[in-house]
Amino acid sequence: MSTLLRIFFHFLYHQFAFVYDFVAASVSFGHWKNWILEVVPFIKGTRTLEIGHGPGHLQRFLLSRGMDSVAIDESSSMGRLAQRNTDRASKLTRGLAQHLPFADGSFDTVVSTFPAEYINEWLTLSEVKRCLSDGGRFIVLPVAMPKNRFLSWLFQVTGQAPSDAMKEIQEKMAEPFVKSGFDVETHVLDRKSGTLILIVASK
């Protein structure tokens, strides 16, 4: 199943990138674009790097606020989408998070919303730490759980409270960042549309 999901997301992020917004909106019950903006209050400073910019919605928002923001993504298809969605005003780079083409201490904040598993890799975390200024932040929004009747029913059937599930997810999500030497805080954002877990890892 995990292999099939990886194949599905690979195609969704590359050959079928043009339907990415539709799929993301469907699985989030229409809240995906609002959820990614939840990282904004945690951003520190003005020099920001977004890893895995996707269609560019967060970039468009940051640029509209006058921030000095750049972004990187491995997918050329997403790069083209992001250019269109930001009226070609964004500073986009194609590349891998494991090999960031930026100088040491270039950014006050690095941010990533709903990234794939690469975000937990040692090379990624090492590169992010290198590119952050002293005291800089790596903000990751790894997961969100929509609030709906089906999920409430599922928790009842399994006998697991949502708070217990969230605690387990928090601990699991934070572990790679702690091992990489970051000072880590996890935040649970309880919103009307869903519950979000946010990781703030400081250098």
C-alpha positions as CSV (number, residue, x, y, z in Angstrom):
1,M,0.0,0.0,0.0
2,S,2.8,2.5,0.9
3,T,4.5,1.8,-2.4
4,L,1.3,2.4,-4.3
5,L,0.8,5.7,-2.4
6,R,4.3,6.8,-3.3
7,I,3.6,6.1,-7.0
8,F,0.3,7.9,-6.8
9,F,1.9,11.0,-5.2
10,H,4.8,11.0,-7.6
11,F,2.4,11.2,-10.6
12,L,0.2,13.7,-8.8
13,Y,3.2,16.0,-8.2
14,H,4.7,15.6,-11.7
15,Q,2.7,14.4,-14.7
16,F,-0.7,15.2,-13.2
17,A,0.3,18.4,-11.3
18,F,-2.5,20.2,-13.0
19,V,-5.1,18.4,-10.8
20,Y,-3.1,18.8,-7.6
21,D,-5.2,21.6,-6.2
22,F,-8.4,19.7,-6.9
23,V,-7.1,16.6,-5.1
24,A,-5.8,18.6,-2.2
25,A,-9.1,20.4,-1.8
26,S,-11.0,17.2,-2.0
27,V,-9.1,15.3,0.7
28,S,-9.1,18.4,3.0
29,F,-12.8,19.1,2.4
30,G,-11.9,22.5,0.9
31,H,-9.6,23.7,3.6
32,W,-6.1,23.0,2.3
33,K,-5.3,26.6,1.1
34,N,-6.3,28.0,4.4
35,W,-4.4,25.4,6.4
36,I,-1.1,26.2,4.7
37,L,-1.4,29.9,5.8
38,E,-1.4,28.7,9.5
39,V,2.4,28.7,9.3
40,V,2.6,32.5,8.7
41,P,2.3,33.7,12.3
42,F,5.3,31.5,13.2
43,I,7.6,33.0,10.6
44,K,10.5,34.9,12.0
45,G,12.4,37.7,10.1
46,T,11.9,38.5,6.5
47,R,14.3,36.1,4.7
48,T,12.2,33.0,4.1
49,L,12.8,29.8,2.1
50,E,9.9,27.5,1.3
51,I,10.8,23.9,0.6
52,G,8.4,22.1,-1.7
53,H,6.5,25.1,-2.9
54,G,4.0,23.1,-4.9
55,P,1.5,25.3,-6.8
56,G,2.9,28.4,-5.1
57,H,-0.1,29.5,-2.9
58,L,2.1,30.2,0.2
59,Q,4.6,32.1,-2.0
60,R,1.9,34.3,-3.4
61,F,0.8,35.2,0.1
62,L,4.3,35.9,1.4
63,L,5.2,38.1,-1.6
64,S,1.9,40.0,-1.1
65,R,3.2,40.9,2.4
66,G,6.4,42.2,1.1
67,M,8.6,39.4,2.4
68,D,11.9,38.4,0.8
69,S,10.8,34.9,0.0
70,V,12.4,32.3,-2.2
71,A,11.3,28.7,-2.8
72,I,12.6,25.4,-4.1
73,D,10.9,22.3,-5.5
74,E,12.1,19.2,-7.3
75,S,9.1,19.2,-9.7
76,S,9.4,21.2,-12.9
77,S,5.6,20.9,-13.3
78,M,5.0,22.5,-10.0
79,G,7.5,25.2,-10.9
80,R,5.5,26.1,-13.9
81,L,2.3,26.2,-11.9
82,A,3.8,28.3,-9.2
83,Q,5.1,30.8,-11.7
84,R,1.6,31.2,-13.1
85,N,0.0,31.4,-9.7
86,T,2.4,34.1,-8.5
87,D,2.3,36.2,-11.8
88,R,5.9,35.2,-12.2
89,A,6.9,37.4,-9.3
90,S,8.3,34.6,-7.2
91,K,11.9,33.5,-6.9
92,L,11.8,29.8,-7.6
93,T,14.6,27.3,-7.8
94,R,14.4,23.7,-9.0
95,G,16.4,21.4,-6.7
96,L,16.4,18.9,-3.8
97,A,15.9,19.7,-0.2
98,Q,18.9,17.4,0.6
99,H,21.2,19.7,-1.4
100,L,20.0,23.2,-1.0
101,P,21.8,25.7,-3.4
102,F,22.1,28.5,-0.8
103,A,24.8,29.9,1.3
104,D,25.2,29.3,5.0
105,G,22.9,31.4,7.2
106,S,20.9,32.7,4.2
107,F,17.4,32.5,5.9
108,D,15.7,33.6,9.1
109,T,12.9,31.0,8.5
110,V,12.6,27.8,6.4
111,V,9.1,26.5,6.0
112,S,7.4,23.5,4.5
113,T,3.7,22.5,4.4
114,F,2.5,19.0,4.0
115,P,5.9,17.7,2.7
116,A,6.7,14.1,1.7
117,E,9.0,11.8,3.8
118,Y,12.2,13.5,2.5
119,I,11.6,16.3,5.1
120,N,12.7,13.9,7.9
121,E,15.9,12.8,6.2
122,W,19.1,13.6,8.0
123,L,20.5,15.3,4.8
124,T,17.5,17.5,4.6
125,L,17.6,18.5,8.2
126,S,21.3,19.1,8.0
127,E,21.0,21.3,5.0
128,V,18.2,23.3,6.5
129,K,20.2,23.9,9.7
130,R,23.2,25.1,7.6
131,C,21.0,27.6,5.6
132,L,19.4,29.0,8.7
133,S,20.8,32.0,10.6
134,D,21.6,31.6,14.3
135,G,18.3,31.4,16.1
136,G,16.4,30.8,12.8
137,R,13.4,28.6,12.6
138,F,12.4,25.6,10.5
139,I,8.6,25.5,10.5
140,V,6.9,22.3,9.2
141,L,3.2,21.6,8.9
142,P,3.3,17.8,8.4
143,V,-0.3,16.8,9.0
144,A,-3.9,18.0,9.5
145,M,-7.0,16.1,10.5
146,P,-10.3,17.4,9.1
147,K,-13.2,17.5,11.5
148,N,-16.1,15.5,10.2
149,R,-18.5,12.9,11.4
150,F,-16.7,10.0,9.8
151,L,-13.5,10.6,11.6
152,S,-15.4,11.0,14.9
153,W,-17.1,7.7,14.3
154,L,-13.8,6.1,13.4
155,F,-12.2,7.2,16.7
156,Q,-15.3,5.8,18.6
157,V,-15.0,2.4,16.8
158,T,-11.3,2.1,17.5
159,G,-11.7,3.2,21.1
160,Q,-8.9,5.8,20.6
161,A,-9.4,9.4,21.7
162,P,-8.3,12.1,19.2
163,S,-6.1,13.6,21.9
164,D,-4.2,10.3,22.3
165,A,-3.7,10.0,18.5
166,M,-2.4,13.6,18.3
167,K,0.1,13.0,21.1
168,E,1.5,10.0,19.4
169,I,1.7,11.8,16.1
170,Q,3.4,14.8,17.7
171,E,6.1,12.6,19.3
172,K,6.8,10.7,16.1
173,M,6.9,13.9,14.0
174,A,9.3,15.7,16.3
175,E,11.8,12.9,16.8
176,P,13.9,13.4,13.6
177,F,14.2,17.2,14.4
178,V,15.3,16.5,17.9
179,K,17.9,14.0,16.8
180,S,19.3,16.5,14.3
181,G,20.0,19.0,17.1
182,F,17.1,21.4,16.8
183,D,15.3,22.8,19.7
184,V,11.8,21.6,19.0
185,E,8.3,22.8,19.9
186,T,5.1,21.1,18.6
187,H,1.9,23.0,18.4
188,V,-1.6,21.6,18.0
189,L,-3.8,24.1,16.3
190,D,-7.5,23.4,16.9
191,R,-9.5,25.0,14.2
192,K,-13.1,24.8,13.2
193,S,-12.1,23.0,9.9
194,G,-9.7,20.6,11.6
195,T,-6.8,19.9,13.9
196,L,-3.3,20.7,12.7
197,I,0.1,19.8,14.0
198,L,2.9,22.3,13.6
199,I,6.6,21.8,14.3
200,V,8.8,24.7,15.1
201,A,12.4,23.7,15.1
202,S,14.9,26.4,16.2
203,K,18.6,26.4,15.4
